[in-house]
Amino acid sequence: MRLVLEVEDEKAAFLIEILSHFDFVKLDDATVEKARIIDDLRESVIEVNRAKHGEIELRNAQELLDEL
């Protein structure tokens, strides 16, 4: 049986993590990757918004390269 679920973006990664622990559930690899990408993008937008409001200070590219 194939099911299609519609889940809020911020809950998708959590739900996929739970479902992946069941042996009888087969997840499409593209779906798992898409959920991870959406979750990463959501977290990035939150971080940018926090930086715009002065709550955090982001590093510039040169600082990142100096670290490597």
mmCIF file as Biopython writes it, N, C-alpha, C and O atoms, coordinates in Angstrom:
data_model
#
loop_
_atom_site.group_PDB
_atom_site.id
_atom_site.type_symbol
_atom_site.label_atom_id
_atom_site.label_alt_id
_atom_site.label_comp_id
_atom_site.label_asym_id
_atom_site.label_entity_id
_atom_site.label_seq_id
_atom_site.pdbx_PDB_ins_code
_atom_site.Cartn_x
_atom_site.Cartn_y
_atom_site.Cartn_z
_atom_site.occupancy
_atom_site.B_iso_or_equiv
_atom_site.auth_seq_id
_atom_site.auth_asym_id
_atom_site.pdbx_PDB_model_num
ATOM 1   N N  . MET A ? 1  ? 0.851  -1.166 0.000  1.0 0.0 1  A 1 
ATOM 2   C CA . MET A ? 1  ? 0.000  0.000  0.000  1.0 0.0 1  A 1 
ATOM 3   C C  . MET A ? 1  ? 0.897  1.229  0.000  1.0 0.0 1  A 1 
ATOM 4   O O  . MET A ? 1  ? 1.927  1.261  0.673  1.0 0.0 1  A 1 
ATOM 5   N N  . ARG A ? 2  ? 0.502  2.216  -0.746 1.0 0.0 2  A 1 
ATOM 6   C CA . ARG A ? 2  ? 1.246  3.460  -0.828 1.0 0.0 2  A 1 
ATOM 7   C C  . ARG A ? 2  ? 0.394  4.562  -0.209 1.0 0.0 2  A 1 
ATOM 8   O O  . ARG A ? 2  ? -0.786 4.697  -0.535 1.0 0.0 2  A 1 
ATOM 9   N N  . LEU A ? 3  ? 0.987  5.346  0.679  1.0 0.0 3  A 1 
ATOM 10  C CA . LEU A ? 3  ? 0.297  6.456  1.323  1.0 0.0 3  A 1 
ATOM 11  C C  . LEU A ? 3  ? 1.018  7.755  1.005  1.0 0.0 3  A 1 
ATOM 12  O O  . LEU A ? 3  ? 2.243  7.782  0.885  1.0 0.0 3  A 1 
ATOM 13  N N  . VAL A ? 4  ? 0.271  8.807  0.872  1.0 0.0 4  A 1 
ATOM 14  C CA . VAL A ? 4  ? 0.831  10.131 0.680  1.0 0.0 4  A 1 
ATOM 15  C C  . VAL A ? 4  ? 0.400  10.968 1.871  1.0 0.0 4  A 1 
ATOM 16  O O  . VAL A ? 4  ? -0.788 11.049 2.184  1.0 0.0 4  A 1 
ATOM 17  N N  . LEU A ? 5  ? 1.363  11.587 2.531  1.0 0.0 5  A 1 
ATOM 18  C CA . LEU A ? 5  ? 1.079  12.408 3.710  1.0 0.0 5  A 1 
ATOM 19  C C  . LEU A ? 5  ? 1.438  13.858 3.421  1.0 0.0 5  A 1 
ATOM 20  O O  . LEU A ? 5  ? 2.429  14.145 2.749  1.0 0.0 5  A 1 
ATOM 21  N N  . GLU A ? 6  ? 0.639  14.746 3.926  1.0 0.0 6  A 1 
ATOM 22  C CA . GLU A ? 6  ? 0.966  16.160 3.847  1.0 0.0 6  A 1 
ATOM 23  C C  . GLU A ? 6  ? 1.257  16.636 5.271  1.0 0.0 6  A 1 
ATOM 24  O O  . GLU A ? 6  ? 0.401  16.560 6.153  1.0 0.0 6  A 1 
ATOM 25  N N  . VAL A ? 7  ? 2.468  17.124 5.475  1.0 0.0 7  A 1 
ATOM 26  C CA . VAL A ? 7  ? 2.934  17.480 6.813  1.0 0.0 7  A 1 
ATOM 27  C C  . VAL A ? 7  ? 3.536  18.891 6.763  1.0 0.0 7  A 1 
ATOM 28  O O  . VAL A ? 7  ? 4.141  19.285 5.766  1.0 0.0 7  A 1 
ATOM 29  N N  . GLU A ? 8  ? 3.361  19.627 7.837  1.0 0.0 8  A 1 
ATOM 30  C CA . GLU A ? 8  ? 3.973  20.953 7.928  1.0 0.0 8  A 1 
ATOM 31  C C  . GLU A ? 8  ? 5.481  20.818 7.759  1.0 0.0 8  A 1 
ATOM 32  O O  . GLU A ? 8  ? 6.079  19.857 8.242  1.0 0.0 8  A 1 
ATOM 33  N N  . ASP A ? 9  ? 6.097  21.780 7.073  1.0 0.0 9  A 1 
ATOM 34  C CA . ASP A ? 9  ? 7.525  21.708 6.777  1.0 0.0 9  A 1 
ATOM 35  C C  . ASP A ? 9  ? 8.379  21.517 8.023  1.0 0.0 9  A 1 
ATOM 36  O O  . ASP A ? 9  ? 9.333  20.739 8.018  1.0 0.0 9  A 1 
ATOM 37  N N  . GLU A ? 10 ? 8.032  22.227 9.086  1.0 0.0 10 A 1 
ATOM 38  C CA . GLU A ? 10 ? 8.867  22.143 10.288 1.0 0.0 10 A 1 
ATOM 39  C C  . GLU A ? 10 ? 8.738  20.809 11.010 1.0 0.0 10 A 1 
ATOM 40  O O  . GLU A ? 10 ? 9.561  20.498 11.872 1.0 0.0 10 A 1 
ATOM 41  N N  . LYS A ? 11 ? 7.729  20.017 10.680 1.0 0.0 11 A 1 
ATOM 42  C CA . LYS A ? 11 ? 7.531  18.713 11.314 1.0 0.0 11 A 1 
ATOM 43  C C  . LYS A ? 11 ? 7.976  17.548 10.428 1.0 0.0 11 A 1 
ATOM 44  O O  . LYS A ? 11 ? 8.036  16.413 10.899 1.0 0.0 11 A 1 
ATOM 45  N N  . ALA A ? 12 ? 8.285  17.804 9.167  1.0 0.0 12 A 1 
ATOM 46  C CA . ALA A ? 12 ? 8.577  16.739 8.205  1.0 0.0 12 A 1 
ATOM 47  C C  . ALA A ? 12 ? 9.789  15.906 8.597  1.0 0.0 12 A 1 
ATOM 48  O O  . ALA A ? 12 ? 9.719  14.677 8.594  1.0 0.0 12 A 1 
ATOM 49  N N  . ALA A ? 13 ? 10.889 16.550 8.931  1.0 0.0 13 A 1 
ATOM 50  C CA . ALA A ? 13 ? 12.100 15.801 9.282  1.0 0.0 13 A 1 
ATOM 51  C C  . ALA A ? 13 ? 11.866 14.923 10.507 1.0 0.0 13 A 1 
ATOM 52  O O  . ALA A ? 13 ? 12.347 13.791 10.565 1.0 0.0 13 A 1 
ATOM 53  N N  . PHE A ? 14 ? 11.139 15.439 11.472 1.0 0.0 14 A 1 
ATOM 54  C CA . PHE A ? 14 ? 10.821 14.673 12.676 1.0 0.0 14 A 1 
ATOM 55  C C  . PHE A ? 14 ? 9.999  13.436 12.341 1.0 0.0 14 A 1 
ATOM 56  O O  . PHE A ? 14 ? 10.296 12.338 12.812 1.0 0.0 14 A 1 
ATOM 57  N N  . LEU A ? 15 ? 8.961  13.620 11.521 1.0 0.0 15 A 1 
ATOM 58  C CA . LEU A ? 15 ? 8.107  12.496 11.151 1.0 0.0 15 A 1 
ATOM 59  C C  . LEU A ? 15 ? 8.884  11.447 10.354 1.0 0.0 15 A 1 
ATOM 60  O O  . LEU A ? 15 ? 8.720  10.248 10.579 1.0 0.0 15 A 1 
ATOM 61  N N  . ILE A ? 16 ? 9.717  11.891 9.436  1.0 0.0 16 A 1 
ATOM 62  C CA . ILE A ? 16 ? 10.512 10.950 8.644  1.0 0.0 16 A 1 
ATOM 63  C C  . ILE A ? 16 ? 11.488 10.187 9.535  1.0 0.0 16 A 1 
ATOM 64  O O  . ILE A ? 16 ? 11.722 8.997  9.326  1.0 0.0 16 A 1 
ATOM 65  N N  . GLU A ? 17 ? 12.048 10.860 10.512 1.0 0.0 17 A 1 
ATOM 66  C CA . GLU A ? 17 ? 12.959 10.188 11.458 1.0 0.0 17 A 1 
ATOM 67  C C  . GLU A ? 17 ? 12.222 9.081  12.207 1.0 0.0 17 A 1 
ATOM 68  O O  . GLU A ? 17 ? 12.753 7.982  12.367 1.0 0.0 17 A 1 
ATOM 69  N N  . ILE A ? 18 ? 11.023 9.357  12.660 1.0 0.0 18 A 1 
ATOM 70  C CA . ILE A ? 18 ? 10.228 8.346  13.373 1.0 0.0 18 A 1 
ATOM 71  C C  . ILE A ? 18 ? 9.875  7.184  12.449 1.0 0.0 18 A 1 
ATOM 72  O O  . ILE A ? 18 ? 10.060 6.021  12.809 1.0 0.0 18 A 1 
ATOM 73  N N  . LEU A ? 19 ? 9.370  7.497  11.265 1.0 0.0 19 A 1 
ATOM 74  C CA . LEU A ? 19 ? 8.957  6.450  10.334 1.0 0.0 19 A 1 
ATOM 75  C C  . LEU A ? 19 ? 10.122 5.581  9.880  1.0 0.0 19 A 1 
ATOM 76  O O  . LEU A ? 19 ? 9.930  4.399  9.594  1.0 0.0 19 A 1 
ATOM 77  N N  . SER A ? 20 ? 11.305 6.134  9.809  1.0 0.0 20 A 1 
ATOM 78  C CA . SER A ? 20 ? 12.465 5.370  9.337  1.0 0.0 20 A 1 
ATOM 79  C C  . SER A ? 20 ? 12.853 4.248  10.305 1.0 0.0 20 A 1 
ATOM 80  O O  . SER A ? 20 ? 13.592 3.342  9.920  1.0 0.0 20 A 1 
ATOM 81  N N  . HIS A ? 21 ? 12.379 4.287  11.531 1.0 0.0 21 A 1 
ATOM 82  C CA . HIS A ? 21 ? 12.712 3.259  12.517 1.0 0.0 21 A 1 
ATOM 83  C C  . HIS A ? 21 ? 11.786 2.033  12.448 1.0 0.0 21 A 1 
ATOM 84  O O  . HIS A ? 21 ? 12.030 1.029  13.118 1.0 0.0 21 A 1 
ATOM 85  N N  . PHE A ? 22 ? 10.739 2.123  11.646 1.0 0.0 22 A 1 
ATOM 86  C CA . PHE A ? 22 ? 9.836  0.987  11.483 1.0 0.0 22 A 1 
ATOM 87  C C  . PHE A ? 22 ? 10.290 0.133  10.310 1.0 0.0 22 A 1 
ATOM 88  O O  . PHE A ? 22 ? 10.481 0.639  9.204  1.0 0.0 22 A 1 
ATOM 89  N N  . ASP A ? 23 ? 10.463 -1.158 10.550 1.0 0.0 23 A 1 
ATOM 90  C CA . ASP A ? 23 ? 10.908 -2.073 9.502  1.0 0.0 23 A 1 
ATOM 91  C C  . ASP A ? 23 ? 9.891  -2.211 8.372  1.0 0.0 23 A 1 
ATOM 92  O O  . ASP A ? 23 ? 10.269 -2.483 7.233  1.0 0.0 23 A 1 
ATOM 93  N N  . PHE A ? 24 ? 8.632  -2.030 8.668  1.0 0.0 24 A 1 
ATOM 94  C CA . PHE A ? 24 ? 7.596  -2.238 7.668  1.0 0.0 24 A 1 
ATOM 95  C C  . PHE A ? 24 ? 7.298  -0.989 6.840  1.0 0.0 24 A 1 
ATOM 96  O O  . PHE A ? 24 ? 6.421  -1.013 5.976  1.0 0.0 24 A 1 
ATOM 97  N N  . VAL A ? 25 ? 8.022  0.103  7.098  1.0 0.0 25 A 1 
ATOM 98  C CA . VAL A ? 25 ? 7.833  1.342  6.346  1.0 0.0 25 A 1 
ATOM 99  C C  . VAL A ? 25 ? 9.017  1.532  5.411  1.0 0.0 25 A 1 
ATOM 100 O O  . VAL A ? 25 ? 10.168 1.522  5.846  1.0 0.0 25 A 1 
ATOM 101 N N  . LYS A ? 26 ? 8.733  1.705  4.138  1.0 0.0 26 A 1 
ATOM 102 C CA . LYS A ? 26 ? 9.769  1.970  3.157  1.0 0.0 26 A 1 
ATOM 103 C C  . LYS A ? 26 ? 9.633  3.426  2.725  1.0 0.0 26 A 1 
ATOM 104 O O  . LYS A ? 26 ? 8.588  3.841  2.225  1.0 0.0 26 A 1 
ATOM 105 N N  . LEU A ? 27 ? 10.695 4.190  2.924  1.0 0.0 27 A 1 
ATOM 106 C CA . LEU A ? 27 ? 10.684 5.602  2.563  1.0 0.0 27 A 1 
ATOM 107 C C  . LEU A ? 27 ? 11.434 5.805  1.258  1.0 0.0 27 A 1 
ATOM 108 O O  . LEU A ? 27 ? 12.488 5.208  1.034  1.0 0.0 27 A 1 
ATOM 109 N N  . ASP A ? 28 ? 10.890 6.638  0.417  1.0 0.0 28 A 1 
ATOM 110 C CA . ASP A ? 28 ? 11.544 6.998  -0.827 1.0 0.0 28 A 1 
ATOM 111 C C  . ASP A ? 28 ? 12.756 7.873  -0.490 1.0 0.0 28 A 1 
ATOM 112 O O  . ASP A ? 28 ? 12.633 8.842  0.260  1.0 0.0 28 A 1 
ATOM 113 N N  . ASP A ? 29 ? 13.919 7.537  -1.039 1.0 0.0 29 A 1 
ATOM 114 C CA . ASP A ? 29 ? 15.140 8.296  -0.738 1.0 0.0 29 A 1 
ATOM 115 C C  . ASP A ? 29 ? 15.000 9.772  -1.100 1.0 0.0 29 A 1 
ATOM 116 O O  . ASP A ? 29 ? 15.504 10.640 -0.387 1.0 0.0 29 A 1 
ATOM 117 N N  . ALA A ? 30 ? 14.319 10.054 -2.200 1.0 0.0 30 A 1 
ATOM 118 C CA . ALA A ? 30 ? 14.132 11.445 -2.612 1.0 0.0 30 A 1 
ATOM 119 C C  . ALA A ? 30 ? 13.301 12.205 -1.586 1.0 0.0 30 A 1 
ATOM 120 O O  . ALA A ? 30 ? 13.556 13.384 -1.338 1.0 0.0 30 A 1 
ATOM 121 N N  . THR A ? 31 ? 12.320 11.551 -0.992 1.0 0.0 31 A 1 
ATOM 122 C CA . THR A ? 31 ? 11.476 12.190 0.016  1.0 0.0 31 A 1 
ATOM 123 C C  . THR A ? 31 ? 12.281 12.526 1.261  1.0 0.0 31 A 1 
ATOM 124 O O  . THR A ? 31 ? 12.136 13.608 1.830  1.0 0.0 31 A 1 
ATOM 125 N N  . VAL A ? 32 ? 13.123 11.604 1.677  1.0 0.0 32 A 1 
ATOM 126 C CA . VAL A ? 32 ? 13.951 11.822 2.860  1.0 0.0 32 A 1 
ATOM 127 C C  . VAL A ? 32 ? 14.910 12.984 2.614  1.0 0.0 32 A 1 
ATOM 128 O O  . VAL A ? 32 ? 15.066 13.857 3.468  1.0 0.0 32 A 1 
ATOM 129 N N  . GLU A ? 33 ? 15.540 12.993 1.464  1.0 0.0 33 A 1 
ATOM 130 C CA . GLU A ? 33 ? 16.493 14.064 1.146  1.0 0.0 33 A 1 
ATOM 131 C C  . GLU A ? 33 ? 15.785 15.409 1.041  1.0 0.0 33 A 1 
ATOM 132 O O  . GLU A ? 33 ? 16.300 16.421 1.517  1.0 0.0 33 A 1 
ATOM 133 N N  . LYS A ? 34 ? 14.619 15.426 0.426  1.0 0.0 34 A 1 
ATOM 134 C CA . LYS A ? 34 ? 13.850 16.668 0.304  1.0 0.0 34 A 1 
ATOM 135 C C  . LYS A ? 34 ? 13.479 17.212 1.681  1.0 0.0 34 A 1 
ATOM 136 O O  . LYS A ? 34 ? 13.564 18.418 1.911  1.0 0.0 34 A 1 
ATOM 137 N N  . ALA A ? 35 ? 13.075 16.351 2.584  1.0 0.0 35 A 1 
ATOM 138 C CA . ALA A ? 35 ? 12.716 16.788 3.937  1.0 0.0 35 A 1 
ATOM 139 C C  . ALA A ? 35 ? 13.925 17.368 4.660  1.0 0.0 35 A 1 
ATOM 140 O O  . ALA A ? 35 ? 13.812 18.366 5.371  1.0 0.0 35 A 1 
ATOM 141 N N  . ARG A ? 36 ? 15.070 16.746 4.476  1.0 0.0 36 A 1 
ATOM 142 C CA . ARG A ? 36 ? 16.291 17.268 5.118  1.0 0.0 36 A 1 
ATOM 143 C C  . ARG A ? 36 ? 16.669 18.626 4.551  1.0 0.0 36 A 1 
ATOM 144 O O  . ARG A ? 36 ? 17.054 19.530 5.293  1.0 0.0 36 A 1 
ATOM 145 N N  . ILE A ? 37 ? 16.560 18.769 3.235  1.0 0.0 37 A 1 
ATOM 146 C CA . ILE A ? 37 ? 16.884 20.047 2.601  1.0 0.0 37 A 1 
ATOM 147 C C  . ILE A ? 37 ? 15.941 21.140 3.087  1.0 0.0 37 A 1 
ATOM 148 O O  . ILE A ? 37 ? 16.380 22.244 3.408  1.0 0.0 37 A 1 
ATOM 149 N N  . ILE A ? 38 ? 14.656 20.841 3.142  1.0 0.0 38 A 1 
ATOM 150 C CA . ILE A ? 38 ? 13.680 21.824 3.615  1.0 0.0 38 A 1 
ATOM 151 C C  . ILE A ? 38 ? 13.964 22.210 5.057  1.0 0.0 38 A 1 
ATOM 152 O O  . ILE A ? 38 ? 13.877 23.384 5.415  1.0 0.0 38 A 1 
ATOM 153 N N  . ASP A ? 39 ? 14.301 21.239 5.881  1.0 0.0 39 A 1 
ATOM 154 C CA . ASP A ? 39 ? 14.617 21.520 7.284  1.0 0.0 39 A 1 
ATOM 155 C C  . ASP A ? 39 ? 15.866 22.393 7.398  1.0 0.0 39 A 1 
ATOM 156 O O  . ASP A ? 39 ? 15.897 23.331 8.194  1.0 0.0 39 A 1 
ATOM 157 N N  . ASP A ? 40 ? 16.894 22.087 6.604  1.0 0.0 40 A 1 
ATOM 158 C CA . ASP A ? 40 ? 18.113 22.895 6.613  1.0 0.0 40 A 1 
ATOM 159 C C  . ASP A ? 40 ? 17.837 24.324 6.147  1.0 0.0 40 A 1 
ATOM 160 O O  . ASP A ? 40 ? 18.348 25.281 6.728  1.0 0.0 40 A 1 
ATOM 161 N N  . LEU A ? 41 ? 17.032 24.461 5.104  1.0 0.0 41 A 1 
ATOM 162 C CA . LEU A ? 41 ? 16.690 25.797 4.617  1.0 0.0 41 A 1 
ATOM 163 C C  . LEU A ? 41 ? 15.897 26.579 5.648  1.0 0.0 41 A 1 
ATOM 164 O O  . LEU A ? 41 ? 16.125 27.775 5.835  1.0 0.0 41 A 1 
ATOM 165 N N  . ARG A ? 42 ? 14.967 25.910 6.318  1.0 0.0 42 A 1 
ATOM 166 C CA . ARG A ? 42 ? 14.168 26.578 7.350  1.0 0.0 42 A 1 
ATOM 167 C C  . ARG A ? 42 ? 15.069 27.085 8.478  1.0 0.0 42 A 1 
ATOM 168 O O  . ARG A ? 42 ? 14.911 28.211 8.950  1.0 0.0 42 A 1 
ATOM 169 N N  . GLU A ? 43 ? 16.006 26.250 8.899  1.0 0.0 43 A 1 
ATOM 170 C CA . GLU A ? 43 ? 16.933 26.656 9.951  1.0 0.0 43 A 1 
ATOM 171 C C  . GLU A ? 43 ? 17.823 27.811 9.488  1.0 0.0 43 A 1 
ATOM 172 O O  . GLU A ? 43 ? 18.143 28.701 10.275 1.0 0.0 43 A 1 
ATOM 173 N N  . SER A ? 44 ? 18.218 27.799 8.227  1.0 0.0 44 A 1 
ATOM 174 C CA . SER A ? 44 ? 19.042 28.880 7.687  1.0 0.0 44 A 1 
ATOM 175 C C  . SER A ? 44 ? 18.288 30.204 7.673  1.0 0.0 44 A 1 
ATOM 176 O O  . SER A ? 44 ? 18.845 31.248 8.014  1.0 0.0 44 A 1 
ATOM 177 N N  . VAL A ? 45 ? 17.024 30.155 7.277  1.0 0.0 45 A 1 
ATOM 178 C CA . VAL A ? 45 ? 16.211 31.374 7.254  1.0 0.0 45 A 1 
ATOM 179 C C  . VAL A ? 45 ? 16.046 31.921 8.672  1.0 0.0 45 A 1 
ATOM 180 O O  . VAL A ? 45 ? 16.119 33.132 8.882  1.0 0.0 45 A 1 
ATOM 181 N N  . ILE A ? 46 ? 15.828 31.051 9.625  1.0 0.0 46 A 1 
ATOM 182 C CA . ILE A ? 46 ? 15.709 31.484 11.023 1.0 0.0 46 A 1 
ATOM 183 C C  . ILE A ? 46 ? 17.009 32.160 11.471 1.0 0.0 46 A 1 
ATOM 184 O O  . ILE A ? 46 ? 16.978 33.202 12.126 1.0 0.0 46 A 1 
ATOM 185 N N  . GLU A ? 47 ? 18.139 31.569 11.119 1.0 0.0 47 A 1 
ATOM 186 C CA . GLU A ? 47 ? 19.426 32.144 11.513 1.0 0.0 47 A 1 
ATOM 187 C C  . GLU A ? 47 ? 19.655 33.511 10.859 1.0 0.0 47 A 1 
ATOM 188 O O  . GLU A ? 47 ? 20.143 34.431 11.515 1.0 0.0 47 A 1 
ATOM 189 N N  . VAL A ? 48 ? 19.312 33.650 9.588  1.0 0.0 48 A 1 
ATOM 190 C CA . VAL A ? 48 ? 19.460 34.937 8.899  1.0 0.0 48 A 1 
ATOM 191 C C  . VAL A ? 48 ? 18.561 35.981 9.545  1.0 0.0 48 A 1 
ATOM 192 O O  . VAL A ? 48 ? 18.983 37.119 9.751  1.0 0.0 48 A 1 
ATOM 193 N N  . ASN A ? 49 ? 17.333 35.607 9.863  1.0 0.0 49 A 1 
ATOM 194 C CA . ASN A ? 49 ? 16.424 36.545 10.517 1.0 0.0 49 A 1 
ATOM 195 C C  . ASN A ? 49 ? 16.945 36.968 11.887 1.0 0.0 49 A 1 
ATOM 196 O O  . ASN A ? 49 ? 16.821 38.132 12.271 1.0 0.0 49 A 1 
ATOM 197 N N  . ARG A ? 50 ? 17.523 36.032 12.617 1.0 0.0 50 A 1 
ATOM 198 C CA . ARG A ? 50 ? 18.107 36.377 13.926 1.0 0.0 50 A 1 
ATOM 199 C C  . ARG A ? 50 ? 19.272 37.348 13.752 1.0 0.0 50 A 1 
ATOM 200 O O  . ARG A ? 50 ? 19.450 38.260 14.559 1.0 0.0 50 A 1 
ATOM 201 N N  . ALA A ? 51 ? 20.068 37.151 12.696 1.0 0.0 51 A 1 
ATOM 202 C CA . ALA A ? 51 ? 21.189 38.053 12.433 1.0 0.0 51 A 1 
ATOM 203 C C  . ALA A ? 51 ? 20.691 39.442 12.050 1.0 0.0 51 A 1 
ATOM 204 O O  . ALA A ? 51 ? 21.275 40.447 12.457 1.0 0.0 51 A 1 
ATOM 205 N N  . LYS A ? 52 ? 19.619 39.503 11.270 1.0 0.0 52 A 1 
ATOM 206 C CA . LYS A ? 52 ? 19.049 40.798 10.876 1.0 0.0 52 A 1 
ATOM 207 C C  . LYS A ? 52 ? 18.548 41.570 12.081 1.0 0.0 52 A 1 
ATOM 208 O O  . LYS A ? 52 ? 18.629 42.798 12.107 1.0 0.0 52 A 1 
ATOM 209 N N  . HIS A ? 53 ? 18.030 40.865 13.083 1.0 0.0 53 A 1 
ATOM 210 C CA . HIS A ? 53 ? 17.521 41.508 14.292 1.0 0.0 53 A 1 
ATOM 211 C C  . HIS A ? 53 ? 18.615 41.749 15.327 1.0 0.0 53 A 1 
ATOM 212 O O  . HIS A ? 53 ? 18.336 42.255 16.414 1.0 0.0 53 A 1 
ATOM 213 N N  . GLY A ? 54 ? 19.860 41.391 15.001 1.0 0.0 54 A 1 
ATOM 214 C CA . GLY A ? 54 ? 20.979 41.630 15.898 1.0 0.0 54 A 1 
ATOM 215 C C  . GLY A ? 54 ? 21.084 40.639 17.040 1.0 0.0 54 A 1 
ATOM 216 O O  . GLY A ? 54 ? 21.834 40.874 17.988 1.0 0.0 54 A 1 
ATOM 217 N N  . GLU A ? 55 ? 20.359 39.548 16.974 1.0 0.0 55 A 1 
ATOM 218 C CA . GLU A ? 55 ? 20.403 38.558 18.048 1.0 0.0 55 A 1 
ATOM 219 C C  . GLU A ? 55 ? 21.682 37.723 18.001 1.0 0.0 55 A 1 
ATOM 220 O O  . GLU A ? 55 ? 22.178 37.275 19.035 1.0 0.0 55 A 1 
ATOM 221 N N  . ILE A ? 56 ? 22.210 37.518 16.797 1.0 0.0 56 A 1 
ATOM 222 C CA . ILE A ? 56 ? 23.470 36.789 16.632 1.0 0.0 56 A 1 
ATOM 223 C C  . ILE A ? 56 ? 24.320 37.518 15.608 1.0 0.0 56 A 1 
ATOM 224 O O  . ILE A ? 56 ? 23.813 38.321 14.824 1.0 0.0 56 A 1 
ATOM 225 N N  . GLU A ? 57 ? 25.610 37.238 15.619 1.0 0.0 57 A 1 
ATOM 226 C CA . GLU A ? 57 ? 26.512 37.830 14.644 1.0 0.0 57 A 1 
ATOM 227 C C  . GLU A ? 57 ? 27.070 36.709 13.773 1.0 0.0 57 A 1 
ATOM 228 O O  . GLU A ? 57 ? 27.629 35.735 14.275 1.0 0.0 57 A 1 
ATOM 229 N N  . LEU A ? 58 ? 26.910 36.863 12.465 1.0 0.0 58 A 1 
ATOM 230 C CA . LEU A ? 58 ? 27.382 35.851 11.531 1.0 0.0 58 A 1 
ATOM 231 C C  . LEU A ? 58 ? 28.847 36.085 11.185 1.0 0.0 58 A 1 
ATOM 232 O O  . LEU A ? 58 ? 29.333 37.215 11.215 1.0 0.0 58 A 1 
ATOM 233 N N  . ARG A ? 59 ? 29.540 34.999 10.857 1.0 0.0 59 A 1 
ATOM 234 C CA . ARG A ? 59 ? 30.927 35.120 10.423 1.0 0.0 59 A 1 
ATOM 235 C C  . ARG A ? 59 ? 30.961 35.454 8.939  1.0 0.0 59 A 1 
ATOM 236 O O  . ARG A ? 59 ? 30.077 35.055 8.181  1.0 0.0 59 A 1 
ATOM 237 N N  . ASN A ? 60 ? 31.984 36.184 8.534  1.0 0.0 60 A 1 
ATOM 238 C CA . ASN A ? 60 ? 32.111 36.445 7.098  1.0 0.0 60 A 1 
ATOM 239 C C  . ASN A ? 60 ? 32.922 35.319 6.447  1.0 0.0 60 A 1 
ATOM 240 O O  . ASN A ? 60 ? 33.497 34.485 7.147  1.0 0.0 60 A 1 
ATOM 241 N N  . ALA A ? 61 ? 32.969 35.294 5.146  1.0 0.0 61 A 1 
ATOM 242 C CA . ALA A ? 61 ? 33.602 34.212 4.405  1.0 0.0 61 A 1 
ATOM 243 C C  . ALA A ? 61 ? 35.093 34.121 4.710  1.0 0.0 61 A 1 
ATOM 244 O O  . ALA A ? 61 ? 35.644 33.022 4.769  1.0 0.0 61 A 1 
ATOM 245 N N  . GLN A ? 62 ? 35.749 35.258 4.903  1.0 0.0 62 A 1 
ATOM 246 C CA . GLN A ? 62 ? 37.194 35.238 5.181  1.0 0.0 62 A 1 
ATOM 247 C C  . GLN A ? 62 ? 37.486 34.540 6.512  1.0 0.0 62 A 1 
ATOM 248 O O  . GLN A ? 62 ? 38.453 33.785 6.611  1.0 0.0 62 A 1 
ATOM 249 N N  . GLU A ? 63 ? 36.672 34.780 7.521  1.0 0.0 63 A 1 
ATOM 250 C CA . GLU A ? 63 ? 36.855 34.104 8.806  1.0 0.0 63 A 1 
ATOM 251 C C  . GLU A ? 63 ? 36.717 32.599 8.645  1.0 0.0 63 A 1 
ATOM 252 O O  . GLU A ? 63 ? 37.469 31.833 9.247  1.0 0.0 63 A 1 
ATOM 253 N N  . LEU A ? 64 ? 35.764 32.182 7.841  1.0 0.0 64 A 1 
ATOM 254 C CA . LEU A ? 64 ? 35.562 30.767 7.590  1.0 0.0 64 A 1 
ATOM 255 C C  . LEU A ? 64 ? 36.768 30.161 6.875  1.0 0.0 64 A 1 
ATOM 256 O O  . LEU A ? 64 ? 37.227 29.077 7.233  1.0 0.0 64 A 1 
ATOM 257 N N  . LEU A ? 65 ? 37.274 30.856 5.873  1.0 0.0 65 A 1 
ATOM 258 C CA . LEU A ? 65 ? 38.457 30.356 5.135  1.0 0.0 65 A 1 
ATOM 259 C C  . LEU A ? 65 ? 39.690 30.327 6.025  1.0 0.0 65 A 1 
ATOM 260 O O  . LEU A ? 65 ? 40.501 29.407 5.921  1.0 0.0 65 A 1 
ATOM 261 N N  . ASP A ? 66 ? 39.845 31.315 6.896  1.0 0.0 66 A 1 
ATOM 262 C CA . ASP A ? 66 ? 40.978 31.334 7.823  1.0 0.0 66 A 1 
ATOM 263 C C  . ASP A ? 66 ? 40.945 30.133 8.753  1.0 0.0 66 A 1 
ATOM 264 O O  . ASP A ? 66 ? 41.992 29.614 9.139  1.0 0.0 66 A 1 
ATOM 265 N N  . GLU A ? 67 ? 39.753 29.693 9.112  1.0 0.0 67 A 1 
ATOM 266 C CA . GLU A ? 67 ? 39.599 28.550 9.986  1.0 0.0 67 A 1 
ATOM 267 C C  . GLU A ? 67 ? 40.067 27.255 9.326  1.0 0.0 67 A 1 
ATOM 268 O O  . GLU A ? 67 ? 40.581 26.356 9.992  1.0 0.0 67 A 1 
ATOM 269 N N  . LEU A ? 68 ? 39.882 27.172 8.005  1.0 0.0 68 A 1 
ATOM 270 C CA . LEU A ? 68 ? 40.275 25.961 7.281  1.0 0.0 68 A 1 
ATOM 271 C C  . LEU A ? 68 ? 41.769 25.927 7.153  1.0 0.0 68 A 1 
ATOM 272 O O  . LEU A ? 68 ? 42.318 24.989 6.575  1.0 0.0 68 A 1 
#
